[in-house]
Amino acid sequence: MDTESLPLHLTPLVRAWQCRKRGLCCKGLSISISETKRKRIARRLGEIGDERAELIQTGPFEIVDGWLQLPRKDGACVFLEDRLCGLHKRFGGTSVPNACATFPYIVMLTDDRLIASLSFQCPTALELLAHSERFAVLVEPDGEPPTDQVSFLGSTDETFFDLQGEPVTVSDFWRLHRAMAARFEARQERDPLQRLIAFAEAETGEAAPPAIELPDDFWSRASWDMAVSRELSRAAGEATHELGWWLSLMRPQDYEFRHPEGFDADAFVMRYLLHRLFAPVFYLHHRDLRFGLAMLFALLVRIRLERGRGHEVTVAVRHTDRFFVHPIDATEIFGSAANPLGPELPWGNSWRVFATLARS
């Protein structure tokens, strides 16, 4: 596919973003590196006598999902120097791992367009989201994506499913997704959960399950309660399991966040949901509209979990993006339970389970 001839769809946030050199991405994320780039970095460091040459040559390395991770020291990349990347400073932008060169941009190829968005793990991107007044989309037919790293979602080799679980063509899948996104944005409910529940009921023709009673400390604890799984299964009528990301505690890194005057938390969360629906990176794992619907509820659940742990909503959204934009795989999000429904249905894709949890 000739990506250069495709129109570029993006939001004003993408064009407005500029790195403020805070170094927080070098602290908050593990950084994958290819074997080719690792050898190149080791050689260049050796040529200038940098003591880290041996470290990048021999490790030890953490391996995540088959990829080497850059060594870390005191919770940060070993090349972080006074909030700046030492590799970039010495050898230029082409020397850094691809993950660093493209962050925080998210660029995806669908059936007929390129879509660009931002990862809100970056606090500068998060501030842009907080200060924007509404969700908007720009179309630049002659534009170029901010990075040449593109996640391919338009493959004809994958199976795509509609909201009823029926296989559809790639073009039909994206047509249905865009129509759903437009209907979700057009709804008038201000509260994100109310809007999402009303939207899901209208799209699926199913009533949302009732709330369940949860332990008093449920939203602040660091462990999953299996008794809750049983109650969720009963209320939602769907099998469930403990959630992999429930056990992961995220703590806010220190950074100054500039809240706009009259900051509206509900509107902020709604814009976040719309950005994630606009740039649906969760389809990298499952090309299934039901999965996408469940993920929107899962985003709200994670935000509520982080707020229950004492984080304000902007920090909660930042941590939410860590799990849903940068997951190792779907297991990190939904847990490791075997899928009882067959390989076509990704385990945990029921919006009813997450709707029950979000409203409880």
C-alpha positions as CSV (number, residue, x, y, z in Angstrom):
1,M,0.0,0.0,0.0
2,D,1.3,3.4,-0.9
3,T,1.0,5.3,2.3
4,E,2.3,8.6,0.8
5,S,-0.9,8.9,-1.2
6,L,-3.2,8.5,1.8
7,P,-4.8,11.4,3.6
8,L,-3.5,12.2,7.1
9,H,-6.1,12.4,9.8
10,L,-5.0,13.9,13.1
11,T,-6.0,16.2,16.0
12,P,-4.8,19.7,16.6
13,L,-2.9,18.3,19.6
14,V,-0.5,16.5,17.3
15,R,0.4,19.6,15.5
16,A,0.8,21.6,18.7
17,W,3.0,19.2,20.6
18,Q,6.6,20.1,21.2
19,C,9.1,18.3,23.5
20,R,9.7,20.3,26.7
21,K,12.8,18.1,27.6
22,R,11.5,16.9,31.0
23,G,13.0,13.5,30.7
24,L,9.9,11.8,32.2
25,C,9.5,9.4,29.3
26,C,13.0,8.1,30.1
27,K,11.9,7.4,33.7
28,G,8.3,6.1,33.3
29,L,8.7,3.6,30.4
30,S,10.8,0.6,29.6
31,I,12.5,1.1,26.3
32,S,12.8,-1.7,23.7
33,I,15.8,-1.8,21.4
34,S,16.6,-3.8,18.3
35,E,19.7,-5.9,18.1
36,T,21.0,-3.9,15.2
37,K,20.7,-0.6,17.1
38,R,22.1,-2.1,20.3
39,K,25.3,-3.1,18.4
40,R,25.5,0.3,16.8
41,I,25.2,2.2,20.1
42,A,27.8,-0.1,21.7
43,R,30.3,0.6,18.9
44,R,29.8,4.3,19.1
45,L,30.1,4.4,22.8
46,G,33.3,2.4,22.6
47,E,34.8,4.8,20.1
48,I,34.4,7.7,22.6
49,G,35.5,5.6,25.6
50,D,32.1,5.8,27.4
51,E,32.0,3.2,30.2
52,R,28.4,2.3,29.3
53,A,29.7,0.6,26.1
54,E,30.3,-2.6,28.0
55,L,26.9,-2.4,29.7
56,I,25.0,-2.0,26.3
57,Q,27.3,-4.8,24.9
58,T,26.9,-7.4,27.5
59,G,23.9,-6.5,29.7
60,P,22.3,-7.8,31.7
61,F,19.2,-7.1,29.7
62,E,15.5,-7.5,30.6
63,I,13.6,-9.1,27.8
64,V,10.0,-8.1,27.3
65,D,7.8,-9.8,24.7
66,G,11.0,-10.9,22.9
67,W,12.6,-7.5,22.9
68,L,15.7,-6.3,24.7
69,Q,15.1,-3.4,27.1
70,L,17.7,-0.6,27.5
71,P,19.4,-1.0,30.9
72,R,18.1,1.2,33.7
73,K,19.6,2.8,36.8
74,D,17.7,4.3,39.7
75,G,14.4,3.8,37.8
76,A,15.5,5.6,34.6
77,C,17.3,4.8,31.4
78,V,21.1,4.7,31.9
79,F,21.5,7.3,29.1
80,L,19.3,10.0,30.8
81,E,21.6,12.9,31.7
82,D,20.1,15.9,33.4
83,R,16.7,15.3,31.8
84,L,18.2,14.9,28.3
85,C,19.1,11.8,26.3
86,G,22.9,11.3,26.2
87,L,22.7,9.3,23.0
88,H,20.7,12.0,21.2
89,K,23.1,14.6,22.5
90,R,26.3,12.8,21.3
91,F,25.2,11.0,18.2
92,G,22.0,12.6,16.9
93,G,18.3,11.5,16.7
94,T,19.0,8.6,14.4
95,S,21.0,6.9,17.1
96,V,18.2,6.4,19.6
97,P,15.8,3.4,19.7
98,N,12.8,3.6,17.5
99,A,10.5,3.8,20.6
100,C,12.4,7.0,21.6
101,A,12.4,8.5,18.2
102,T,8.7,8.3,17.8
103,F,7.4,8.9,21.3
104,P,4.8,10.3,22.0
105,Y,3.4,10.0,18.5
106,I,1.0,7.2,17.6
107,V,0.6,6.8,13.8
108,M,-1.6,4.1,12.4
109,L,-2.5,2.9,8.9
110,T,-6.2,1.8,8.4
111,D,-7.9,0.8,5.2
112,D,-7.8,4.2,3.5
113,R,-6.0,6.7,5.7
114,L,-3.2,7.5,8.1
115,I,-4.2,8.4,11.7
116,A,-1.9,10.3,14.0
117,S,-2.5,10.9,17.7
118,L,-0.4,11.3,20.9
119,S,0.4,9.1,23.9
120,F,-0.8,10.8,27.0
121,Q,2.0,9.2,29.0
122,C,3.8,12.3,28.0
123,P,2.8,15.1,30.4
124,T,3.1,17.8,27.7
125,A,0.6,15.9,25.6
126,L,-1.6,15.6,28.7
127,E,-1.5,19.3,29.3
128,L,-2.5,19.9,25.7
129,L,-5.5,17.6,26.2
130,A,-6.5,19.4,29.4
131,H,-6.3,22.8,27.8
132,S,-8.2,21.9,24.6
133,E,-11.8,22.9,24.6
134,R,-13.2,20.1,22.5
135,F,-12.3,17.1,20.4
136,A,-11.5,17.9,16.8
137,V,-10.1,16.1,13.8
138,L,-7.9,17.7,11.1
139,V,-7.6,16.3,7.6
140,E,-4.5,17.1,5.6
141,P,-4.5,15.3,2.2
142,D,-1.0,16.4,1.5
143,G,0.3,16.1,5.0
144,E,3.0,13.8,6.3
145,P,2.8,11.8,9.6
146,P,5.1,13.2,12.3
147,T,7.0,9.9,12.3
148,D,7.7,7.2,9.7
149,Q,6.9,4.5,12.3
150,V,3.4,3.3,11.4
151,S,1.4,0.5,13.0
152,F,-0.4,-1.4,10.3
153,L,-4.1,-2.1,10.9
154,G,-5.2,-2.3,7.3
155,S,-3.9,-5.8,6.6
156,T,-6.2,-8.1,4.6
157,D,-4.5,-11.1,6.3
158,E,-6.4,-10.4,9.6
159,T,-10.0,-11.3,10.5
160,F,-12.2,-8.3,11.4
161,F,-15.5,-8.6,13.3
162,D,-18.5,-6.4,13.6
163,L,-20.5,-5.7,16.8
164,Q,-22.4,-9.0,16.5
165,G,-19.2,-11.0,16.1
166,E,-19.7,-11.6,12.4
167,P,-16.6,-11.5,10.1
168,V,-16.5,-8.4,7.9
169,T,-14.1,-6.9,5.3
170,V,-11.4,-4.5,6.4
171,S,-13.2,-1.5,4.7
172,D,-16.5,-2.5,6.3
173,F,-14.9,-2.8,9.7
174,W,-13.4,0.7,9.6
175,R,-16.6,2.1,8.1
176,L,-18.5,0.7,11.1
177,H,-15.9,1.9,13.6
178,R,-16.0,5.5,12.3
179,A,-19.8,5.5,12.3
180,M,-19.8,4.3,15.9
181,A,-17.2,6.9,16.9
182,A,-19.3,9.7,15.3
183,R,-22.4,8.5,17.2
184,F,-20.5,8.4,20.5
185,E,-19.2,11.9,20.0
186,A,-22.6,13.2,19.1
187,R,-24.3,12.1,22.3
188,Q,-25.2,14.8,24.8
189,E,-24.5,13.1,28.2
190,R,-21.8,15.1,30.0
191,D,-20.8,12.3,32.5
192,P,-18.5,9.9,30.7
193,L,-19.9,6.8,32.2
194,Q,-23.5,7.8,31.6
195,R,-22.7,8.6,28.0
196,L,-20.8,5.3,27.5
197,I,-23.6,3.1,29.0
198,A,-26.3,4.8,27.0
199,F,-24.1,4.5,23.9
200,A,-23.5,0.8,24.5
201,E,-27.1,0.0,25.1
202,A,-28.1,1.8,21.9
203,E,-25.4,0.1,19.8
204,T,-26.0,-3.4,21.1
205,G,-29.7,-3.4,21.9
206,E,-28.8,-4.8,25.3
207,A,-29.5,-3.3,28.7
208,A,-26.5,-2.6,30.8
209,P,-26.1,-5.0,33.8
210,P,-26.9,-3.7,37.3
211,A,-24.1,-2.6,39.7
212,I,-22.8,-5.0,42.3
213,E,-21.8,-4.5,45.9
214,L,-18.0,-4.1,46.3
215,P,-15.8,-4.2,49.4
216,D,-15.3,-0.8,51.0
217,D,-11.6,-0.7,50.1
218,F,-12.0,-2.2,46.6
219,W,-10.9,0.8,44.6
220,S,-7.8,1.5,46.8
221,R,-6.4,-2.0,47.2
222,A,-3.6,-3.6,45.2
223,S,-5.0,-7.1,44.8
224,W,-7.9,-8.5,42.9
225,D,-10.7,-10.1,44.9
226,M,-11.9,-13.3,43.2
227,A,-15.2,-12.9,45.0
228,V,-15.8,-9.9,42.8
229,S,-15.2,-12.0,39.7
230,R,-18.0,-14.3,40.8
231,E,-20.3,-11.3,41.3
232,L,-19.4,-9.8,38.0
233,S,-20.0,-13.1,36.2
234,R,-23.4,-13.3,37.8
235,A,-24.5,-9.8,37.1
236,A,-23.1,-9.5,33.6
237,G,-23.9,-13.0,32.5
238,E,-20.3,-13.3,31.1
239,A,-17.3,-15.2,32.4
240,T,-14.7,-13.0,33.9
241,H,-11.4,-13.4,35.7
242,E,-8.9,-11.2,37.7
243,L,-7.6,-8.3,35.6
244,G,-3.9,-8.3,34.9
245,W,-3.4,-4.6,35.4
246,W,-5.2,-4.5,38.7
247,L,-2.1,-5.7,40.5
248,S,0.1,-3.1,39.0
249,L,0.6,0.0,41.2
250,M,1.6,3.2,39.3
251,R,3.0,6.1,41.2
252,P,3.0,9.7,39.8
253,Q,6.4,11.0,38.8
254,D,7.0,14.5,40.0
255,Y,6.0,17.1,37.4
256,E,4.3,20.4,37.2
257,F,0.8,20.2,35.7
258,R,-0.8,23.4,34.6
259,H,-4.6,23.1,35.0
260,P,-6.6,25.5,33.0
261,E,-8.9,27.9,34.7
262,G,-12.3,26.3,35.3
263,F,-10.9,22.8,34.6
264,D,-13.8,20.3,33.9
265,A,-12.7,16.8,34.8
266,D,-15.7,15.1,33.1
267,A,-15.0,17.0,29.8
268,F,-11.3,16.1,30.1
269,V,-12.0,12.4,30.5
270,M,-14.5,12.6,27.6
271,R,-11.9,14.1,25.3
272,Y,-9.5,11.4,26.3
273,L,-12.0,8.6,25.4
274,L,-12.7,10.3,22.0
275,H,-8.9,10.5,21.3
276,R,-8.6,6.8,22.1
277,L,-11.6,6.0,19.9
278,F,-10.1,8.2,17.1
279,A,-6.8,6.4,17.4
280,P,-7.9,2.9,18.5
281,V,-4.5,1.3,19.3
282,F,-6.4,-1.5,21.1
283,Y,-7.2,-3.0,17.7
284,L,-3.5,-3.9,17.4
285,H,-4.5,-7.0,19.4
286,H,-8.0,-7.7,18.3
287,R,-9.8,-6.3,15.2
288,D,-13.2,-6.6,16.9
289,L,-15.8,-3.9,17.5
290,R,-17.0,-5.6,20.7
291,F,-13.4,-5.5,22.0
292,G,-13.2,-1.8,21.2
293,L,-16.4,-1.1,23.1
294,A,-15.2,-3.1,26.1
295,M,-11.9,-1.2,26.0
296,L,-13.7,2.1,26.4
297,F,-15.3,0.9,29.6
298,A,-12.0,-0.6,30.7
299,L,-10.4,2.9,30.3
300,L,-12.9,4.3,32.7
301,V,-12.4,1.5,35.2
302,R,-8.6,2.1,35.2
303,I,-9.2,5.8,35.7
304,R,-11.5,5.1,38.6
305,L,-8.9,2.7,40.1
306,E,-6.1,5.2,39.9
307,R,-8.3,7.9,41.5
308,G,-9.2,5.4,44.2
309,R,-5.5,5.1,44.9
310,G,-5.3,8.8,45.5
311,H,-4.3,10.2,42.1
312,E,-6.1,13.2,40.6
313,V,-7.8,12.7,37.3
314,T,-5.0,14.0,35.1
315,V,-2.5,11.6,36.7
316,A,-5.0,8.8,36.5
317,V,-5.4,9.4,32.7
318,R,-1.7,9.4,32.3
319,H,-1.4,6.0,34.1
320,T,-4.4,4.7,32.2
321,D,-2.6,5.4,28.9
322,R,0.4,3.4,30.2
323,F,-1.7,0.2,30.2
324,F,-3.9,0.7,27.1
325,V,-1.5,2.3,24.7
326,H,1.8,0.6,25.7
327,P,0.7,-2.8,26.8
328,I,3.1,-5.8,26.3
329,D,0.1,-7.7,25.0
330,A,-3.6,-8.3,25.7
331,T,-2.7,-10.5,28.7
332,E,-1.2,-7.5,30.5
333,I,-4.6,-5.8,30.2
334,F,-7.1,-8.7,30.7
335,G,-5.2,-11.3,32.7
336,S,-4.1,-14.8,31.7
337,A,-7.3,-16.8,31.8
338,A,-7.9,-19.2,28.9
339,N,-10.5,-18.0,26.5
340,P,-13.5,-20.4,26.8
341,L,-15.2,-19.0,23.8
342,G,-12.7,-19.9,21.1
343,P,-9.8,-18.0,19.5
344,E,-12.1,-15.7,17.5
345,L,-13.4,-14.1,20.7
346,P,-10.6,-12.4,22.7
347,W,-11.1,-13.2,26.4
348,G,-12.4,-10.2,28.3
349,N,-14.0,-8.5,25.4
350,S,-17.4,-8.2,27.1
351,W,-18.5,-4.6,27.6
352,R,-21.0,-5.9,30.1
353,V,-18.4,-7.0,32.5
354,F,-16.6,-3.7,32.5
355,A,-19.8,-1.7,32.5
356,T,-20.9,-3.5,35.7
357,L,-17.5,-2.8,37.3
358,A,-17.4,0.8,36.2
359,R,-20.9,1.6,37.7
360,S,-20.5,-0.4,40.9
